[in-house]
Amino acid sequence: MNTLKIALFAACLTLITGCATTHDARILGADNQVELRSMQTRSFDTSDKTIIVRNVISTLQDLSFVIDKADTDLGTVSATRLYNGNKVRMTVTARPSSSSKSVIVRANAQYNLKPIENPKIYQDFFSSLSKSLFLSANAVE
């Protein structure tokens, strides 16, 4: 009787673990991560990370975001806004490129804690950021 219970328990355990998806498979199995990163990343021809971060802050504010945290030394800006009663969070990082002749900017947007994968959102943000950088480079306030 005990042997039967042990065998039944082992069979159930095998079935349960065999059907489960591992956490690593869900994280590492995302094929579109490289595509998402390319949508989220742009390079700007300036070596001054501080100017980029200031313009990121201005751009986010122009897009109705409220700045939560900003650190020019680290090159990070986090901001939130409400959209249809839901929270949209955007985190932007700026870092020098390996050649130090440009700054790489990556924007990561989330809608209700889910990553936004719509390329238009990132295109609109980077378009606004490019315009802001152009205006600041030409001293138009």
Protein Blocks (a to p, Z undefined) as FASTA:
>chain_A
ZZmmmmmmmmmmmmmmmmpccfklmmmmpmklmmmmmmmpccdddfblklmmmmmmmmmm
mnopacfbdcfknopacddddeehiacdddddddddfkopaccddddddeehiacfbfkl
mmmmmmmmmmmmmmmmnopZZ
